[in-house]
Amino acid sequence: MKNTIQLEQEEARLMVNAAIAKSKEIGVLETVCVVDAGGFPILLERMNGSRITGPQIAMNKAFTAAGHKRSTHLFTTPPNGPALPGNEAFGIQLSFEGRFAAFVGGFPIVVNDEVIGGLGLSGGNGAQDTAAGMAGLQALADALKGKGMTVLVQPDIKK
Protein backbone atom coordinates (compact mmCIF):
# COMPACT_ATOMS: atom_id res chain seq x y z
CA MET A 1 0.00 0.00 0.00
CA LYS A 2 1.20 3.48 -0.80
CA ASN A 3 0.53 6.73 1.02
CA THR A 4 -0.07 9.58 -1.37
CA ILE A 5 -0.09 13.35 -1.24
CA GLN A 6 -3.29 14.90 -2.53
CA LEU A 7 -3.92 18.43 -3.71
CA GLU A 8 -6.70 20.28 -1.99
CA GLN A 9 -8.48 23.50 -2.79
CA GLU A 10 -6.19 25.52 -0.51
CA GLU A 11 -3.08 24.60 -2.51
CA ALA A 12 -4.94 24.99 -5.80
CA ARG A 13 -6.01 28.49 -4.75
CA LEU A 14 -2.39 29.44 -3.96
CA MET A 15 -1.29 28.35 -7.43
CA VAL A 16 -4.17 30.03 -9.25
CA ASN A 17 -3.71 33.30 -7.34
CA ALA A 18 0.02 33.38 -8.10
CA ALA A 19 -0.51 32.54 -11.78
CA ILE A 20 -3.13 35.28 -12.12
CA ALA A 21 -0.92 37.81 -10.32
CA LYS A 22 1.89 37.01 -12.77
CA SER A 23 -0.53 37.26 -15.69
CA LYS A 24 -1.59 40.73 -14.56
CA GLU A 25 2.06 41.71 -14.15
CA ILE A 26 2.91 40.68 -17.72
CA GLY A 27 -0.34 42.04 -19.17
CA VAL A 28 -2.10 38.89 -20.36
CA LEU A 29 -5.61 37.60 -19.67
CA GLU A 30 -5.41 33.96 -18.63
CA THR A 31 -7.59 31.09 -17.58
CA VAL A 32 -5.92 28.85 -14.99
CA CYS A 33 -6.93 25.31 -14.03
CA VAL A 34 -5.59 22.96 -11.37
CA VAL A 35 -6.53 19.29 -11.56
CA ASP A 36 -5.90 16.35 -9.24
CA ALA A 37 -3.84 13.28 -10.15
CA GLY A 38 -6.83 11.83 -12.00
CA GLY A 39 -7.19 14.92 -14.16
CA PHE A 40 -10.36 16.18 -12.49
CA PRO A 41 -10.59 19.95 -11.87
CA ILE A 42 -10.09 21.22 -8.34
CA LEU A 43 -10.17 24.88 -9.30
CA LEU A 44 -10.65 26.84 -12.51
CA GLU A 45 -10.52 30.61 -12.78
CA ARG A 46 -10.99 32.76 -15.85
CA MET A 47 -9.81 36.36 -15.70
CA ASN A 48 -12.35 39.01 -16.72
CA GLY A 49 -12.12 39.63 -20.44
CA SER A 50 -10.20 36.45 -21.23
CA ARG A 51 -11.15 34.23 -24.16
CA ILE A 52 -14.25 32.06 -23.86
CA THR A 53 -12.20 29.12 -25.14
CA GLY A 54 -9.77 29.41 -22.23
CA PRO A 55 -11.51 27.18 -19.68
CA GLN A 56 -11.64 24.13 -21.93
CA ILE A 57 -8.08 24.61 -23.15
CA ALA A 58 -6.69 25.16 -19.63
CA MET A 59 -8.53 22.05 -18.37
CA ASN A 60 -7.20 19.99 -21.27
CA LYS A 61 -3.62 21.13 -20.66
CA ALA A 62 -3.86 20.37 -16.94
CA PHE A 63 -5.48 16.97 -17.66
CA THR A 64 -2.72 16.05 -20.11
CA ALA A 65 0.11 17.14 -17.80
CA ALA A 66 -1.31 15.18 -14.86
CA GLY A 67 -2.27 12.10 -16.82
CA HIS A 68 0.85 11.80 -18.92
CA LYS A 69 3.14 13.09 -16.14
CA ARG A 70 4.98 15.56 -18.32
CA SER A 71 4.74 19.12 -19.55
CA THR A 72 2.54 19.46 -22.60
CA HIS A 73 5.09 21.33 -24.71
CA LEU A 74 7.32 18.25 -24.79
CA PHE A 75 4.95 16.56 -27.24
CA THR A 76 5.83 19.04 -29.99
CA THR A 77 9.37 20.15 -29.13
CA PRO A 78 11.36 19.86 -32.39
CA PRO A 79 12.91 17.85 -33.80
CA ASN A 80 11.88 14.72 -31.89
CA GLY A 81 8.61 15.72 -30.26
CA PRO A 82 6.61 12.49 -30.30
CA ALA A 83 3.42 14.22 -31.51
CA LEU A 84 5.07 15.80 -34.55
CA PRO A 85 4.21 14.35 -37.97
CA GLY A 86 6.18 11.19 -38.64
CA ASN A 87 6.89 10.48 -34.97
CA GLU A 88 5.46 7.68 -32.85
CA ALA A 89 2.76 9.69 -31.05
CA PHE A 90 1.55 11.73 -34.03
CA GLY A 91 -2.20 12.14 -33.58
CA ILE A 92 -2.14 11.62 -29.81
CA GLN A 93 -4.04 14.89 -29.41
CA LEU A 94 -7.09 13.07 -30.80
CA SER A 95 -7.09 10.77 -27.75
CA PHE A 96 -9.41 11.12 -24.78
CA GLU A 97 -12.22 12.75 -26.75
CA GLY A 98 -9.87 15.52 -27.85
CA ARG A 99 -8.84 16.40 -24.29
CA PHE A 100 -5.18 15.63 -24.94
CA ALA A 101 -3.29 18.93 -25.36
CA ALA A 102 0.02 18.77 -27.21
CA PHE A 103 1.18 22.38 -26.96
CA VAL A 104 2.63 24.81 -24.42
CA GLY A 105 0.91 25.62 -21.13
CA GLY A 106 0.35 22.40 -19.19
CA PHE A 107 2.62 21.36 -16.32
CA PRO A 108 2.60 18.37 -13.99
CA ILE A 109 2.47 19.23 -10.31
CA VAL A 110 5.32 17.20 -8.84
CA VAL A 111 5.64 16.99 -5.05
CA ASN A 112 8.30 14.79 -3.46
CA ASP A 113 8.99 13.27 -6.91
CA GLU A 114 5.35 12.21 -7.36
CA VAL A 115 2.91 13.72 -9.88
CA ILE A 116 -0.10 14.75 -7.81
CA GLY A 117 -1.92 16.88 -10.37
CA GLY A 118 -1.63 19.27 -13.26
CA LEU A 119 -1.66 23.00 -13.89
CA GLY A 120 -3.01 24.33 -17.18
CA LEU A 121 -3.04 27.87 -18.55
CA SER A 122 -4.62 29.40 -21.60
CA GLY A 123 -4.69 32.94 -22.87
CA GLY A 124 -1.15 34.00 -23.57
CA ASN A 125 1.55 32.91 -25.93
CA GLY A 126 3.82 30.04 -24.91
CA ALA A 127 6.23 32.24 -22.94
CA GLN A 128 3.39 33.99 -21.11
CA ASP A 129 1.58 30.75 -20.23
CA THR A 130 4.89 29.33 -19.02
CA ALA A 131 5.71 32.39 -16.88
CA ALA A 132 2.29 32.29 -15.21
CA GLY A 133 2.56 28.53 -14.71
CA MET A 134 5.99 28.78 -13.12
CA ALA A 135 4.64 31.45 -10.74
CA GLY A 136 1.88 29.06 -9.70
CA LEU A 137 4.28 26.19 -9.11
CA GLN A 138 6.66 28.47 -7.20
CA ALA A 139 3.83 29.55 -4.89
CA LEU A 140 3.15 25.90 -4.06
CA ALA A 141 6.87 25.27 -3.51
CA ASP A 142 7.08 28.23 -1.13
CA ALA A 143 4.02 27.06 0.81
CA LEU A 144 5.25 23.48 1.19
CA LYS A 145 8.92 24.23 1.90
CA GLY A 146 8.39 24.47 5.66
CA LYS A 147 6.45 21.20 5.65
CA GLY A 148 9.39 19.15 4.41
CA MET A 149 8.01 18.76 0.89
CA THR A 150 9.70 19.67 -2.36
CA VAL A 151 7.96 20.88 -5.50
CA LEU A 152 9.52 20.64 -8.92
CA VAL A 153 9.07 24.23 -10.11
CA GLN A 154 10.27 23.78 -13.67
CA PRO A 155 9.12 20.31 -14.75
CA ASP A 156 10.67 19.35 -18.06
CA ILE A 157 11.75 22.92 -18.82
CA LYS A 158 15.11 23.09 -20.54
CA LYS A 159 17.18 26.14 -19.66
C-alpha positions in Angstrom: 0.0 0.0 0.0 1.2 3.5 -0.8 0.5 6.7 1.0 -0.1 9.6 -1.4 -0.1 13.4 -1.2 -3.3 14.9 -2.5 -3.9 18.4 -3.7 -6.7 20.3 -2.0 -8.5 23.5 -2.8 -6.2 25.5 -0.5 -3.1 24.6 -2.5 -4.9 25.0 -5.8 -6.0 28.5 -4.7 -2.4 29.4 -4.0 -1.3 28.3 -7.4 -4.2 30.0 -9.2 -3.7 33.3 -7.3 0.0 33.4 -8.1 -0.5 32.5 -11.8 -3.1 35.3 -12.1 -0.9 37.8 -10.3 1.9 37.0 -12.8 -0.5 37.3 -15.7 -1.6 40.7 -14.6 2.1 41.7 -14.2 2.9 40.7 -17.7 -0.3 42.0 -19.2 -2.1 38.9 -20.4 -5.6 37.6 -19.7 -5.4 34.0 -18.6 -7.6 31.1 -17.6 -5.9 28.8 -15.0 -6.9 25.3 -14.0 -5.6 23.0 -11.4 -6.5 19.3 -11.6 -5.9 16.4 -9.2 -3.8 13.3 -10.1 -6.8 11.8 -12.0 -7.2 14.9 -14.2 -10.4 16.2 -12.5 -10.6 20.0 -11.9 -10.1 21.2 -8.3 -10.2 24.9 -9.3 -10.7 26.8 -12.5 -10.5 30.6 -12.8 -11.0 32.8 -15.8 -9.8 36.4 -15.7 -12.3 39.0 -16.7 -12.1 39.6 -20.4 -10.2 36.5 -21.2 -11.2 34.2 -24.2 -14.3 32.1 -23.9 -12.2 29.1 -25.1 -9.8 29.4 -22.2 -11.5 27.2 -19.7 -11.6 24.1 -21.9 -8.1 24.6 -23.2 -6.7 25.2 -19.6 -8.5 22.1 -18.4 -7.2 20.0 -21.3 -3.6 21.1 -20.7 -3.9 20.4 -16.9 -5.5 17.0 -17.7 -2.7 16.1 -20.1 0.1 17.1 -17.8 -1.3 15.2 -14.9 -2.3 12.1 -16.8 0.9 11.8 -18.9 3.1 13.1 -16.1 5.0 15.6 -18.3 4.7 19.1 -19.5 2.5 19.5 -22.6 5.1 21.3 -24.7 7.3 18.2 -24.8 4.9 16.6 -27.2 5.8 19.0 -30.0 9.4 20.1 -29.1 11.4 19.9 -32.4 12.9 17.9 -33.8 11.9 14.7 -31.9 8.6 15.7 -30.3 6.6 12.5 -30.3 3.4 14.2 -31.5 5.1 15.8 -34.5 4.2 14.3 -38.0 6.2 11.2 -38.6 6.9 10.5 -35.0 5.5 7.7 -32.8 2.8 9.7 -31.0 1.6 11.7 -34.0 -2.2 12.1 -33.6 -2.1 11.6 -29.8 -4.0 14.9 -29.4 -7.1 13.1 -30.8 -7.1 10.8 -27.8 -9.4 11.1 -24.8 -12.2 12.8 -26.7 -9.9 15.5 -27.8 -8.8 16.4 -24.3 -5.2 15.6 -24.9 -3.3 18.9 -25.4 0.0 18.8 -27.2 1.2 22.4 -27.0 2.6 24.8 -24.4 0.9 25.6 -21.1 0.4 22.4 -19.2 2.6 21.4 -16.3 2.6 18.4 -14.0 2.5 19.2 -10.3 5.3 17.2 -8.8 5.6 17.0 -5.0 8.3 14.8 -3.5 9.0 13.3 -6.9 5.3 12.2 -7.4 2.9 13.7 -9.9 -0.1 14.7 -7.8 -1.9 16.9 -10.4 -1.6 19.3 -13.3 -1.7 23.0 -13.9 -3.0 24.3 -17.2 -3.0 27.9 -18.5 -4.6 29.4 -21.6 -4.7 32.9 -22.9 -1.2 34.0 -23.6 1.5 32.9 -25.9 3.8 30.0 -24.9 6.2 32.2 -22.9 3.4 34.0 -21.1 1.6 30.7 -20.2 4.9 29.3 -19.0 5.7 32.4 -16.9 2.3 32.3 -15.2 2.6 28.5 -14.7 6.0 28.8 -13.1 4.6 31.4 -10.7 1.9 29.1 -9.7 4.3 26.2 -9.1 6.7 28.5 -7.2 3.8 29.6 -4.9 3.2 25.9 -4.1 6.9 25.3 -3.5 7.1 28.2 -1.1 4.0 27.1 0.8 5.3 23.5 1.2 8.9 24.2 1.9 8.4 24.5 5.7 6.4 21.2 5.7 9.4 19.1 4.4 8.0 18.8 0.9 9.7 19.7 -2.4 8.0 20.9 -5.5 9.5 20.6 -8.9 9.1 24.2 -10.1 10.3 23.8 -13.7 9.1 20.3 -14.8 10.7 19.4 -18.1 11.8 22.9 -18.8 15.1 23.1 -20.5 17.2 26.1 -19.7 
